[in-house]
């Protein structure tokens, strides 16, 4: 389960259906990303990180720091 992905969606007051539409996919497909049932494709991770302005590591629960660091 990817807690930060769900938390970001909820913090932005988005339903799974609305976010799935923004990503061009079904709600069921998106739901499987949040639960960890399906791996999240790189392109979707990039879209989510850009949309929420957070790091991919944060979305994948590898850190609790949402900041993006640029070189």
N, C-alpha and C positions, 0 to 999 in steps of 0.2 A: 504494500500500500504506500502511495506517495502522499503523505500528509500535507506537505507544503503546496502541492499542486491543488489539492482540494481547498486548503486554507486560502490560497490566493484567489481562487474562483469565488469563494464565499465572501471574502473581504471586498471583492469588487461587485458584490451583489449580482452575480451571474448564475443562472441555472446551467446545469450540464447541457441542456438542449440549446440554449443561446450560445454558449461557448463552442459547442460542437458545430453549430452553424457558421460561426466566425472562422473556424478551422476548416470548413468544407467537408465535414464528416457527420456520421450519425451519432446520436446521443449514446447509443449502446456501445459503439466503438470507443467513444471518449470515456465512458464510465469504466471500461476495462483498463484504461490507462491509470485512472485514479486508484483502482483497487489493486493494481499490479498484476492483473490477470494477463495482460498483453504488454510487451515491451513498447516503449514510446519511441517512435522513429525520430532520428536526429532532426529532420526538418520540422517536426511538430515541436520538439524541445526548443529549437531556436525561435519559432514563432511565439511560444508561450513566454520564453525568457524576454524577448523583445516587447511583447504585449504588457507584461507585468513589470518590466525594467528590473529584473532580478537575474542572478547567475543561474546557469544550468545546474551547477553543483547544489545550489539551494533547492531547486525544483526536484532534484533526485535525492533529497534528504541526506546529502553528504556533509552539509554544514547547516548551522542555524543562522548564518550571516547571509542575508539576501543581497548584499552589495555586489555589484559587478566591478571587477578590477581590470583596468585597461593598462596595457604596456605602452 
